[in-house]
Amino acid sequence: MAAARQIGTFEAITMGIGHFLSPLEQELAGGKARDLLASLGLQLPPAADGVPAFSNAIADTYNNAKQIPTLISSLVTAIDAENIGNIFNASKDLAQAIVNTIKGFDGVATAINGLSGPTGIPGPVLNDFATKLPGRLMDYLIVRNIEQAPVIPEVLEFIGAIERKLVNAGSGDPNLPEFEEYRFHIDKLMDFLSSPLDQLKDRYDWGSGTFNGDKLLPALQHLANWAGYPAVIDTSVSPNVLDILFAEISPKTDINPKGISIRLVKKIEVDKTIPFNQGGDWQLEALINGDIESSTAVTIQPDGNITFAPPAATVNGDYGVRFTSGKADGTPFIIFGQPGNSRLEVKQFILEAKTKLNFGTSTAPSAPFVISGDIKGGKLIIDTSGADGFINKLLSGIKIENEFELGMGFSSSQGLFFHGSSVLEVRLNVHLSLGPIDINGLYLSFGMQGKEFPIGLATDIKASLGPLNVVVENFGVQAKISVPDDRKGNAGPLNFDIGFKPPKGVGLSIDAGIVKGGGYLYFDFDKGEYAGVLELSIVKIVTVKAIGLITTKLPDGKPGFSLLIIITAEFGTGIQLGFGFTLLGLGGLLGLNRTMLLEPLASGIRTGAINSIMFPPDPVANAPRIISDLRTYFPPYEGKFLIGPMVKLGWGTPTLISVAFGIIIEIPGNVAIIGVLRINLPDENVPIVTINVAFVGALEFDKSRIWFFASMFDSRILFMTMEGDMGLLMDFGSNPNFVLSVGGFHPQFNPPPLPFPNPRRIHIDVLRTPVARITAENYFAVTSNTVQFGCRAEFFYGISAFNLHGDFSFDALFQFSPFRFMIDMSFSLGMDVFGVGVFTVRLKLHLSGPAPWNARGTATLSIDLWLFSIDISVDFDITWGEADNPKLPAIDAIPILVIEYNKADNWKAEIPANLTLLVSLRKLDTTIETLVLHPLGTLRISQRAIPLGINVDKVGANPVQDAHLFSVETASPGLTITTVAPQEKFAIAQFQEMSDADKLSRPAFQEIDAGVELAYSGKQLGSSKVTKRIVRYEVKINDVDGKRRAFRWFKNIGTLFFHWLGGNAVSYSSLSYSRKKAMVPTLADDRIKVAQPGYVVAGVNDNKPLSSAPVFASEAHAHDYLQKTFINNPGMIEEIHVIPTFEATAV
C-alpha cells in the first residue's frame, strides 16, 4: 500500500489558521453574536438585532465561519486519497472562507459604529470598541485555543497572561445575560519570563511590605479547585487561611520579607518507586526521600528563601515531581516533518519541579526551588535527496543528521538558566572531503551576552599528510549583533561586526613506525584557559604521557596565573626490581597557584575519575574528560602549590598485581594519597579473579584528622561481580571521633559527618540471568562506642508473569558503654502469578538486651487465590530479666576531684598571650619541682575526670552519691578567679543517663568547664628600690631654609616617586609589606570569623527561643536547663527542645 501523500506547507498553514478560527462557528450560531461581543467588551441590548446592517454583517460572518470545519475535513480526505485536484480545490475554498471570515468582522465593526441611535450607547464608546475589535477578537481566539490544552490556561491565568472574568453571574435578565470576558496579555507573559518576582508583586503584592495574602489566596483557591482538591478560605481568623484537603496555606507576615506558610495537616505517603501513570506515553513520579509527616511546615519568601520545618530532626535531599513523556518502545515524537524525510524528532520530554531541602545539618537551612525542562534523544535530520528543481541539483545526496540534548530552567536563586551554557550551539555531522582535507562537523551557535547577540559558524577539519594527521576543532567566523543606546549602528539601528573565530582545540597524531602517539591542545580565550595532552610511545618500550593546564584568569575574573602539569612514563613490561616486583611507571604532578579539593576527589573515586590523574589510559581520546576532572580537583588558588610524586609497581611477569599511587602535598595545606590497585589471577588475559580498587586518603592539618576511602569497581570472581566501599576516619580535632566502615552502617545508626561519601554495601551478584537472580550484600563497621555488622540476600526465579522471590536480612549493633545490643532479622518468600502475589510468607525478629532482655517478632502468611484471600499474622513480644542493668556500687565524686587537683601536672603557670615583657626572666632549675607564677601571669588548674557546672549522674558506670553539681572556688585572699575557665573535652554519656537514641544523636564529646584560672588580685607592679639618675641631652635645630628647599623638591617629584615605588622590585618581593597586604587585604576587625555554635532551648513548632532561657556555650549545659524546666513544668515536655543557635527562628 502506498504511503499517504505528505501535507504541503500551504496546506498545513491553511489548516492551522482554520483550526484557529473554528471557535467562531460555535459562538456565532443560534443568535449568540451579542454574547460573543459581550465577551469582547461590548454589551448590546436586544434592539441591536433589529438593525439590518448589524444583523446582515453577523449573518455573513457566521456563514463563512460555518464552512471552515467542513472544508478542513474535505482537505484531509483529499490528502489521504492523494487526489491533487481535490487538494487544490479544497485548499483554495478553505483559504477563501478564512479570508471572508476575517473580512466579515471588518463589516461587523463598521455596523457597530451605526448602533448609537437604536441601542442608546454613546457613539464614542462604539467607535472605541470597533477600533479595538480586531485585537480583542485575536485575544479571544488565542485564549479559546489555549483552553484546549490541560494545565496551561490555569498557569497563564495565575501569572496574569490570561484574564477570564464572569460578568453578570447568575443573571436572569435577557438584557443583561451572563457571559465570560476574555483577555490575553502577551506583555505580562514576557514580563513574567524576564522578571517573575516583579510580576507577582504587581499582581499579588508578593515581595512588598503590604502583602497580606488577600489577593494571592483566592488565586491559589482557584488553582486547587481546578485540580480537583476542595479549597475554602477561612476568613474567621486573621490572617486568612486557605484550607485544602491536605494542607493549610496562610500569609507569614512576621518575617522579612513577608511570605506564605504551608502546613500539612495529613501525612502524605508517597511510594517513589511507583510512578503515577494513567497509561499512554507519559508518567509522573515523585522525587522524594520518604513520606512527609503531618505538621510539616514550609515557609516560602520572595527572596527565594524556603524554610522547611519537619517534625524529624534532619531532612536532606531533593523533593519534587518529574513529568516524563516518551513512548515505551523508544519511538521518537516527530515535532515537524515526516518519517523518512527531513524532520525534527525527540524521544523524551522531561519536566521537573523540585526543591533541595537542607534542614538540621551543620549548614543553614535552605531549600532553593528549581523548575527545569529537558529534551532527550533529540535529532535534526536534513535530507535533500527528495527535493526537486534547483535545490535537487544543488544539494542532492547531502543528508545531515545531528543528535542533541537541550535543557533550560528557572531557579529561585539563579533565575533563568540553560544547561551547560547561555550559548546554544548545535553541531551538524557533515562529512565532506576536499582532497587531503575532511570537513567533519558544522557548528551553529547563538547566544546572549549582555546587549550583544553572538552568532557563530564554525567547522571541524581533519588533514592527513603522510604519517601525520591534524585535527582543528571548532574554528570559523563569528558575528556579533548589538543594539546601540542611540539606535545608530552600521546596519540601521543595529551594529553588525564579523571576525575570525579561533579554534577551541587542535589535535595531532603521528604513526612513524618507531614513534606512535599524538597530542591535543585546548583553548578557551573567554576564560583565559589553555590545556594540552600528549602521548608518545617509542617502540612500545617507553610511553610518555603529559597533561598541562594553564589559566591566566583567577576565579573572580582578575588577571593571574596558575599552572598544573602531570607527566608520567610507563615502561612496557616493566623494570625488574627483584622478588618478582617490577617498576611499571614513574610520574609526578606539579601545581603553581593551585589548590586541592579533597571532597570532589573522594567523590571521583566512585566515578572512576581518579584515572584522570593516575597514569591515565589513552589521554588524547579522553582529553576533554581529563581536563574537566583536573579543573574540578585542582582549581586555581593564589599562593598555594602542589607537588605529587607518582609510582606504578607490579608483581609477576606478565603483571598479575599492580598498584599505582601518588602522594600529593599541598604547600601550605594538606597531604593526600591516591591510587588504584588491580589484581588479575591466575593470568592477566584470562583471569578468574579480577579485583579493581581505587582509593584516596588525606592528612588534613587544618582539621586535625586522617581519613581513607576506597571503592571497588569492575571486579569479579568467576562470574560473580562485586562492588562496594570502605572508609576510615580518625578525627583528633574539636570533636574527636573514630569510624571504620566496610560496606556502610547499621540502618538505625546515624554516622558522624564524614569527609567522604557514605560507603556503599559490599554487593555480590552470585547469579544474574534473565530468569534467575541471586544477590548478597554485607557490611561491617566499628566506631568509638559501637560494633555493627549485617547482611542481606535476595533471590528471584521465573519471569514477570510467574516467579518465585524472597529475601533474608540480618543487622546487629553492639554498644560498649553501657553495654547493649540489638539484632534484627527478617525473611520473606513469595510467589507471583500475572503480577498478583498468590503466596507470601514473612518473618521478622528482634532481640535486644540486656537489662531487660526483649524478644519480639511477627510471622505473616498471605494467600490470594483471586476468588478469596487469607491473611494470618502471629505476633509475640517477650521481656525478661531485670528492668535495669545490675547496679554497681555508688561512689563519691569529690575524692576523685581532690585527687585530680592534687596532681602537679594539672597546675600550670601561664603568661597572658598579648603581654610584651619588658624584662628578661632568669632560667629556672628544671630539677626542682617548683611552680613559679609571674606577677602578671595566671595560674591554670584543670582536670579531665569530672565536668564542672553540669549535672553529673554517674562516673563511668558507677552512680554518684555525694553530689551531682560541682564547682571550684578559691579561699586565698590574694587570688581571684578570672572570667575564662579552662575547658576540656568530656564524653557526656559517661556522666549522664541517656537513652540509646540520645547516645547516637547527641555530640560524643563536648567542651565543658574543668577547673579555674587564678590571677593575683592585689597590686601587680611594684619595686622595692628606686635609683635616681639625671639624663643630660642637647638640642640642635637644622637650617629652616634647607628644610623649605627639601620640601619643594620633594613636592615636585613626589608623584613620580610613589608611581615608581608601586612597581619596583621591592614591592613585588614576597617579603614586602605591599605583598603581605595584598594577600590579606582586609583589617583584622573586618574579616569573617567562624565561632563555635551556641545552643538554645526553643519551641518545637516554631523553633523560637524561650525568652527566659539564655544562649548556652555547650549542648550539655542547654540539656541541663531543659531537664530543670521539665521538672518545674512537666507540661512542656513535648513543647521545647535543644537546637543550635543558627537553627533558631529570629525573635
Buried (B, 14 or more C-beta within 10 A) or exposed (E): EEEEBBBEEEBEEBBEBBBBBBBBBBBBEEEBBBBBBBBBBBBBBEEBBEBEBBBEBBEBBBBBBBBBBBBBEBBBEBBEEEBEEBBEBBBEBBBEBBEBBBEBBBBBBEBBBBBBEBBEBEEEEBBEBBEBBEEBBEBBBBBBBBBEEEEEBBEBBBBBBBBBEEBBEEEEEEEEBBBBBBBBBEEBBEBBEEEBBEBBBBBBBBBBEEBBBBEBBBBBBBBBEEEEEEBEBEEEEEBBBBBBEEBBBBBBBEBEBBBBBBBBEEEBEBEEEEBEEEEEBBBEBBBBBEEBBBBBBBBBBBEBBBBBBBEEEEBBEBBBBBBBBBEEEEEBBEEEBEEEBBBBBBBBBBBBBBBBBBBBBEEEBBBBBBBBBBBBBBBBBBBBEEBEEEEEEEBEEBBBEBEBBBBBBBBBEEEEBBEEEEEBBBBBEBEEEEEEEBBBBBBBBEBEEEEEBBBBEBBBBBBEEEEEBBBBBBBBEBBBBBEEEEEEBEEEEBBEBEEEBEBBBBBBBBEEEEEBBBBBBBBBEEEBBBBBBBBBBEEEEEBBBBBBBBBBBBEEEEEBBBBBBBBBBBBBEBEEEEEEBBBBBBBBBBBBBBBBBBEBBBBBBBEBBBBBBBBBEEBBBBBEBBBEBBBBBBBBBBEBBBEBEBBBBBBBEEBBBBBBBBBBBBEEBBBBBBBBBBBBBEEBEEBEEBBBBBBBBBBBEEBBBBBBBBBBBEBBBEEBBBBBBBBBBBBEEEBBBBBBBBBBBBEEBEBBEBBBBEBBBBBBBBEEEEEBBBBBBBBBBBBBBBBBBBBBBBBBBBEEEEBBBBBBBBBBBBBEBBEBBBBBBBBBBBBBBEEEBBBBBBBBBBBBBBBBEBBBBBBBBBBBEEEEEEEEEEEEEEEEEEEEBEEEEEBBBEEBBEEBBEEEEBBBEEEEEEEEEEEEEEEEEEEEEEEEBBEEBBBBBBBEBBBBBBBBEBBEEBBBEEEBEBEBEBEEEEBEBEEEBBBBBBBBBBBBEBEBEEBBEBBBBBBBBBBBBBBBEEEEEEEEEEEEEEEEEEEEEEEEEEEEEEEEEEEEEEEEEEEEEEEEEEBEEEEBEEEEEEEEEEEEEEEEEEEEBBBBBBBBEEBBBBEEBEBBBBBBBBBBBBEEBEEEEEEBEEEBBBBBBEBBBEE
